[in-house]
């Protein structure tokens, strides 16, 4: 799996060095950002020895599933689940996803599950967006 991820990231990296339109470059940068995060998550799961779907290391990840009973996509994280909203945000720039970003997602999804809100606060550049 690791070799596949590294090969894919290498292909993306090679493509980024090529002659691309602005739109193509934005797409590739977003894909690289997501793939680097996926690689890091898988590394963490392997290092933690996570092999159970009920392990917290797995449950804390923001995951998407197709729920056939409602014929719709569902987002799950920890003990929460929401119907996917299909909101299109356009092809905008993508920020790096850090462990702090993951914790913010987890906190905010739990708050929404409890019918609360959230307002991330802190210095600039610390992953609140």
N, CA, C and O of each residue as an XYZ file, in Angstrom:
516
protein
N       0.830     -1.196      0.000
C       0.000      0.000      0.000
C       0.868      1.251      0.000
O       0.613      2.201     -0.740
N       1.890      1.235      0.836
C       2.775      2.389      0.944
C       3.447      2.675     -0.405
O       3.562      3.830     -0.813
N       3.890      1.619     -1.091
C       4.554      1.790     -2.386
C       3.602      2.400     -3.410
O       4.000      3.235     -4.221
N       2.330      1.971     -3.362
C       1.325      2.523     -4.273
C       1.117      4.017     -4.022
O       1.024      4.812     -4.957
N       1.045      4.380     -2.742
C       0.846      5.781     -2.388
C       2.034      6.627     -2.831
O       1.860      7.708     -3.393
N       3.234      6.132     -2.577
C       4.436      6.872     -2.963
C       4.505      7.015     -4.482
O       4.871      8.075     -4.990
N       4.157      5.958     -5.203
C       4.159      6.011     -6.675
C       3.151      7.038     -7.175
O       3.443      7.806     -8.091
N       1.964      7.049     -6.573
C       0.936      8.010     -6.975
C       1.388      9.438     -6.681
O       1.232     10.326     -7.519
N       1.942      9.655     -5.502
C       2.433     10.992     -5.155
C       3.563     11.424     -6.086
O       3.669     12.602     -6.427
N       4.398     10.490     -6.493
C       5.480     10.798     -7.438
C       4.911     11.219     -8.789
O       5.405     12.159     -9.411
N       3.867     10.517     -9.242
C       3.218     10.880    -10.510
C       2.612     12.282    -10.428
O       2.758     13.086    -11.348
N       1.932     12.562     -9.316
C       1.349     13.888     -9.127
C       2.439     14.949     -9.111
O       2.299     16.005     -9.728
N       3.520     14.664     -8.405
C       4.635     15.602     -8.296
C       5.244     15.891     -9.669
O       5.555     17.035     -9.998
N       5.406     14.834    -10.456
C       5.929     14.982    -11.819
C       4.998     15.844    -12.652
O       5.443     16.736    -13.375
N       3.713     15.577    -12.549
C       2.727     16.340    -13.315
C       2.733     17.812    -12.910
O       2.561     18.691    -13.754
N       2.929     18.081    -11.620
C       2.951     19.469    -11.141
C       4.106     20.264    -11.719
O       4.015     21.481    -11.875
N       5.188     19.578    -12.034
C       6.345     20.259    -12.621
C       6.167     20.534    -14.104
O       6.975     21.233    -14.715
N       5.106     19.981    -14.680
C       4.849     20.150    -16.104
C       4.120     21.444    -16.408
O       3.899     22.279    -15.531
N       3.759     21.584    -17.650
C       3.047     22.767    -18.120
C       1.551     22.567    -17.911
O       0.916     21.824    -18.660
N       0.985     23.219    -16.905
C      -0.423     23.056    -16.551
C      -1.145     24.390    -16.567
O      -0.540     25.447    -16.387
N      -2.433     24.322    -16.783
C      -3.249     25.526    -16.634
C      -3.410     25.788    -15.133
O      -3.107     24.928    -14.306
N      -3.882     26.964    -14.802
C      -4.081     27.308    -13.389
C      -5.078     26.351    -12.722
O      -4.882     25.925    -11.585
N      -6.144     26.027    -13.450
C      -7.174     25.128    -12.928
C      -6.625     23.722    -12.700
O      -6.901     23.107    -11.670
N      -5.858     23.220    -13.644
C      -5.259     21.891    -13.504
C      -4.297     21.850    -12.312
O      -4.268     20.874    -11.562
N      -3.516     22.915    -12.148
C      -2.569     22.974    -11.021
C      -3.308     22.968     -9.693
O      -2.899     22.274     -8.763
N      -4.397     23.736     -9.590
C      -5.202     23.759     -8.355
C      -5.736     22.366     -8.028
O      -5.698     21.936     -6.875
N      -6.233     21.665     -9.044
C      -6.764     20.315     -8.839
C      -5.678     19.375     -8.328
O      -5.887     18.625     -7.375
N      -4.525     19.427     -8.971
C      -3.438     18.520     -8.579
C      -2.919     18.825     -7.177
O      -2.630     17.907     -6.409
N      -2.801     20.095     -6.844
C      -2.327     20.462     -5.502
C      -3.312     19.957     -4.449
O      -2.898     19.464     -3.400
N      -4.619     20.078     -4.723
C      -5.629     19.566     -3.792
C      -5.507     18.054     -3.656
O      -5.594     17.527     -2.547
N      -5.309     17.350     -4.765
C      -5.154     15.889     -4.725
C      -3.910     15.480     -3.942
O      -3.945     14.522     -3.169
N      -2.818     16.202     -4.140
C      -1.577     15.899     -3.407
C      -1.801     16.091     -1.915
O      -1.393     15.252     -1.111
N      -2.443     17.183     -1.544
C      -2.709     17.467     -0.127
C      -3.534     16.349      0.509
O      -3.219     15.892      1.608
N      -4.577     15.914     -0.174
C      -5.439     14.853      0.352
C      -4.691     13.530      0.426
O      -4.828     12.796      1.405
N      -3.903     13.217     -0.596
C      -3.151     11.961     -0.614
C      -2.058     11.920      0.450
O      -1.814     10.869      1.044
N      -1.399     13.051      0.697
C      -0.384     13.103      1.759
C      -1.046     12.856      3.110
O      -0.505     12.136      3.950
N      -2.220     13.457      3.318
C      -2.943     13.230      4.568
C      -3.347     11.759      4.699
O      -3.209     11.168      5.770
N      -3.850     11.167      3.601
C      -4.239      9.754      3.632
C      -3.037      8.873      3.960
O      -3.153      7.924      4.735
N      -1.889      9.184      3.373
C      -0.667      8.418      3.654
C      -0.305      8.506      5.134
O       0.038      7.502      5.759
N      -0.383      9.718      5.689
C      -0.051      9.921      7.101
C      -1.024      9.185      8.017
O      -0.614      8.608      9.025
N      -2.307      9.203      7.671
C      -3.320      8.508      8.475
C      -3.056      7.007      8.470
O      -3.100      6.360      9.516
N      -2.782      6.461      7.298
C      -2.514      5.022      7.208
C      -1.260      4.669      8.000
O      -1.232      3.644      8.681
N      -0.224      5.500      7.921
C       0.991      5.268      8.722
C       0.657      5.225     10.214
O       1.135      4.355     10.942
N      -0.174      6.184     10.661
C      -0.563      6.229     12.078
C      -1.345      4.995     12.485
O      -1.123      4.442     13.562
N      -2.263      4.556     11.625
C      -3.062      3.368     11.930
C      -2.185      2.125     12.015
O      -2.380      1.289     12.897
N      -1.230      1.998     11.113
C      -0.323      0.840     11.125
C       0.557      0.871     12.371
O       0.731     -0.152     13.034
N       1.114      2.045     12.695
C       1.983      2.152     13.874
C       1.225      1.871     15.161
O       1.789      1.338     16.116
N      -0.062      2.231     15.185
C      -0.878      1.984     16.380
C      -1.365      0.535     16.432
O      -1.953      0.115     17.429
N      -1.123     -0.227     15.368
C      -1.565     -1.621     15.332
C      -3.071     -1.737     15.226
O      -3.659     -2.702     15.714
N      -3.688     -0.777     14.603
C      -5.151     -0.745     14.488
C      -5.618     -1.790     13.485
O      -5.299     -1.710     12.298
N      -6.377     -2.772     13.969
C      -6.903     -3.807     13.080
C      -8.373     -4.092     13.353
O      -8.925     -5.074     12.857
N      -9.001     -3.230     14.141
C     -10.399     -3.416     14.513
C     -11.201     -2.196     14.069
O     -10.784     -1.062     14.303
N     -12.341     -2.421     13.435
C     -13.161     -1.296     12.978
C     -13.761     -0.510     14.147
O     -14.284      0.586     13.945
N     -13.694     -1.045     15.345
C     -14.194     -0.338     16.523
C     -13.092      0.355     17.317
O     -13.356      0.934     18.371
N     -11.861      0.300     16.817
C     -10.743      0.975     17.492
C     -10.899      2.481     17.323
O     -11.286      2.953     16.254
N     -10.601      3.230     18.369
C     -10.767      4.676     18.323
C      -9.910      5.307     17.233
O     -10.322      6.288     16.614
N      -8.727      4.758     16.992
C      -7.847      5.316     15.958
C      -8.540      5.323     14.598
O      -8.320      6.225     13.789
N      -9.378      4.312     14.346
C     -10.134      4.262     13.099
C     -11.386      5.126     13.187
O     -11.690      5.875     12.259
N     -12.115      5.026     14.299
C     -13.369      5.767     14.444
C     -13.169      7.277     14.402
O     -14.075      8.008     14.002
N     -11.997      7.751     14.807
C     -11.772      9.201     14.833
C     -11.553      9.796     13.435
O     -11.535     11.017     13.276
N     -11.386      8.935     12.428
C     -11.196      9.426     11.065
C     -12.540      9.829     10.466
O     -13.553      9.168     10.696
N     -12.544     10.920      9.693
C     -13.746     11.334      8.982
C     -13.885     10.425      7.764
O     -13.042     10.436      6.867
N     -14.974      9.628      7.745
C     -15.142      8.604      6.711
C     -16.468      8.804      5.990
O     -17.438      9.283      6.577
N     -16.504      8.435      4.720
C     -17.727      8.515      3.930
C     -18.172      7.112      3.537
O     -17.356      6.295      3.110
N     -19.455      6.835      3.679
C     -20.040      5.539      3.342
C     -21.285      5.753      2.497
O     -21.953      6.782      2.607
N     -21.590      4.782      1.661
C     -22.870      4.796      0.957
C     -23.838      3.942      1.758
O     -23.622      2.742      1.928
N     -24.893      4.555      2.247
C     -25.907      3.851      3.035
C     -27.052      3.448      2.104
O     -27.828      4.292      1.656
N     -27.146      2.151      1.822
C     -28.153      1.668      0.880
C     -29.567      1.798      1.427
O     -30.520      1.897      0.654
N     -29.718      1.799      2.750
C     -31.067      1.886      3.322
C     -31.707      3.250      3.065
O     -32.931      3.351      2.974
N     -30.901      4.285      2.948
C     -31.436      5.619      2.645
C     -31.024      6.088      1.257
O     -31.387      7.182      0.826
N     -30.259      5.244      0.560
C     -29.781      5.546     -0.790
C     -29.089      6.907     -0.846
O     -29.383      7.742     -1.700
N     -28.153      7.103      0.101
C     -27.436      8.381      0.174
C     -26.080      8.178      0.837
O     -25.829      7.160      1.481
N     -25.230      9.153      0.666
C     -23.892      9.133      1.265
C     -23.962      9.672      2.697
O     -24.646     10.658      2.973
N     -23.238      9.003      3.602
C     -23.243      9.383      5.013
C     -21.805      9.621      5.465
O     -20.914      8.822      5.177
N     -21.589     10.719      6.173
C     -20.283     11.012      6.769
C     -20.310     10.509      8.209
O     -21.267     10.751      8.945
N     -19.253      9.810      8.599
C     -19.175      9.268      9.969
C     -17.847      9.668     10.596
O     -16.808      9.721      9.938
N     -17.920      9.944     11.880
C     -16.720     10.201     12.682
C     -17.091      9.975     14.139
O     -18.126     10.454     14.603
N     -16.251      9.249     14.856
C     -16.512      8.801     16.234
C     -17.924      8.223     16.300
O     -18.237      7.288     15.562
N     -18.788      8.762     17.173
C     -20.147      8.222     17.315
C     -21.169      9.042     16.527
O     -22.370      8.933     16.774
N     -20.708      9.854     15.590
C     -21.614     10.737     14.852
C     -21.808     10.237     13.425
O     -20.968      9.517     12.886
N     -22.919     10.628     12.829
C     -23.147     10.377     11.413
C     -24.114     11.425     10.878
O     -25.089     11.792     11.534
N     -23.820     11.894      9.674
C     -24.624     12.917      9.014
C     -24.764     12.543      7.546
O     -23.873     11.926      6.962
N     -25.881     12.920      6.964
C     -25.999     12.779      5.514
C     -25.026     13.750      4.869
O     -24.887     14.893      5.304
N     -24.359     13.285      3.834
C     -23.437     14.133      3.094
C     -24.243     15.211      2.393
O     -25.288     14.913      1.815
N     -23.787     16.458      2.428
C     -24.565     17.576      1.904
C     -24.345     17.909      0.442
O     -25.081     18.719     -0.120
N     -23.335     17.295     -0.194
C     -23.046     17.542     -1.605
C     -22.821     19.027     -1.902
O     -23.177     19.498     -2.982
N     -22.243     19.760     -0.969
C     -21.979     21.174     -1.179
C     -20.753     21.323     -2.069
O     -19.688     20.790     -1.757
N     -20.899     22.038     -3.165
C     -19.783     22.249     -4.082
C     -19.141     23.590     -3.754
O     -19.790     24.633     -3.832
N     -17.884     23.558     -3.392
C     -17.181     24.776     -3.006
C     -16.294     25.310     -4.116
O     -15.564     26.281     -3.915
N     -16.348     24.695     -5.271
C     -15.515     25.141     -6.379
C     -14.115     24.560     -6.259
O     -13.830     23.764     -5.364
N     -13.269     24.962     -7.155
C     -11.904     24.458     -7.185
C     -10.989     25.474     -6.497
O     -10.151     26.106     -7.139
N     -11.160     25.615     -5.207
C     -10.383     26.601     -4.457
C      -9.118     25.964     -3.897
O      -8.965     24.743     -3.924
N      -8.227     26.785     -3.396
C      -6.990     26.278     -2.793
C      -7.288     25.416     -1.581
O      -8.315     25.592     -0.927
N      -6.408     24.499     -1.285
C      -6.613     23.553     -0.184
C      -5.517     23.749      0.854
O      -4.337     23.807      0.509
N      -5.899     23.851      2.113
C      -4.922     23.964      3.184
C      -4.401     22.591      3.576
O      -5.071     21.580      3.363
N      -3.235     22.560      4.134
C      -2.642     21.314      4.611
C      -3.482     20.780      5.764
O      -3.967     21.553      6.591
N      -3.656     19.462      5.823
C      -4.436     18.833      6.886
C      -3.453     18.290      7.915
O      -2.624     17.435      7.602
N      -3.548     18.786      9.138
C      -2.634     18.379     10.208
C      -3.403     17.586     11.262
O      -4.632     17.531     11.209
N      -2.699     16.963     12.225
C      -3.414     16.304     13.331
C      -4.329     17.272     14.093
O      -5.379     16.873     14.597
N      -3.924     18.545     14.172
C      -4.780     19.542     14.829
C      -6.070     19.744     14.033
O      -7.146     19.879     14.615
N      -5.963     19.765     12.709
C      -7.149     19.886     11.860
C      -8.077     18.699     12.094
O      -9.294     18.859     12.190
N      -7.492     17.507     12.184
C      -8.297     16.303     12.448
C      -9.034     16.423     13.775
O     -10.207     16.059     13.866
N      -8.354     16.933     14.809
C      -9.002     17.087     16.119
C     -10.123     18.121     16.060
O     -11.160     17.959     16.703
N      -9.908     19.190     15.280
C     -10.963     20.200     15.122
C     -12.185     19.594     14.439
O     -13.315     19.839     14.862
N     -11.968     18.798     13.374
C     -13.082     18.130     12.701
C     -13.846     17.255     13.688
O     -15.077     17.261     13.714
N     -13.107     16.505     14.496
C     -13.735     15.600     15.453
C     -14.558     16.386     16.485
O     -15.680     16.000     16.814
N     -14.004     17.467     16.981
C     -14.704     18.292     17.965
C     -15.956     18.915     17.362
O     -17.011     18.934     17.995
N     -15.838     19.428     16.135
C     -16.979     20.093     15.505
C     -18.067     19.106     15.084
O     -19.252     19.423     15.193
N     -17.692     17.916     14.606
C     -18.736     16.936     14.259
C     -19.468     16.461     15.508
O     -20.677     16.231     15.476
N     -18.735     16.315     16.604
C     -19.386     15.928     17.861
C     -20.321     17.032     18.345
O     -21.421     16.751     18.822
N     -19.890     18.283     18.226
C     -20.741     19.414     18.627
C     -22.010     19.446     17.780
O     -23.100     19.653     18.313
N     -21.884     19.245     16.476
C     -23.068     19.222     15.612
C     -24.004     18.069     15.983
O     -25.225     18.223     15.971
N     -23.426     16.928     16.308
C     -24.216     15.770     16.726
C     -25.025     16.091     17.984
O     -26.143     15.604     18.149
N     -24.462     16.901     18.857
C     -25.130     17.289     20.098
C     -25.970     18.555     19.927
O     -26.396     19.170     20.905
N     -26.203     18.936     18.654
C     -26.984     20.132     18.323
C     -26.368     21.396     18.909
O     -27.072     22.286     19.386
N     -25.065     21.456     18.863
C     -24.313     22.629     19.295
C     -23.553     23.163     18.090
O     -23.630     22.598     16.998
N     -22.843     24.219     18.285
C     -22.021     24.792     17.220
C     -20.583     24.834     17.659
O     -20.219     24.278     18.695
N     -19.777     25.489     16.877
C     -18.375     25.615     17.222
C     -17.798     26.857     16.584
O     -18.260     27.313     15.539
N     -16.792     27.390     17.221
C     -16.132     28.582     16.707
C     -14.637     28.457     16.970
O     -14.142     28.952     17.982
N     -13.914     27.796     16.062
C     -12.467     27.648     16.271
C     -11.800     29.018     16.413
O     -12.115     29.965     15.691
N     -10.883     29.090     17.353
C     -10.246     30.363     17.685
C      -8.772     30.108     17.899
O      -8.390     29.061     18.421
N      -7.943     31.050     17.505
C      -6.508     30.906     17.724
C      -5.715     31.722     16.738
O      -6.282     32.395     15.877
N      -4.395     31.665     16.860
C      -3.530     32.458     15.979
C      -3.674     32.061     14.511
O      -4.094     30.949     14.191
N      -3.321     32.983     13.635
C      -3.371     32.729     12.200
C      -2.431     31.580     11.839
O      -1.369     31.402     12.435
N      -2.861     30.806     10.840
C      -2.019     29.739     10.326
C      -1.985     28.490     11.165
O      -1.065     27.685     11.023
N      -2.974     28.293     12.051
C      -2.959     27.113     12.913
C      -4.032     26.092     12.537
O      -4.321     25.192     13.326
N      -4.628     26.213     11.348
C      -5.527     25.185     10.856
C      -6.994     25.352     11.206
O      -7.729     24.365     11.254
N      -7.432     26.567     11.449
C      -8.849     26.760     11.802
C      -9.769     26.695     10.597
O     -10.953     26.395     10.746
N      -9.263     26.966      9.425
C     -10.123     26.999      8.241
C     -10.420     25.600      7.850
O     -11.132     25.370      6.873
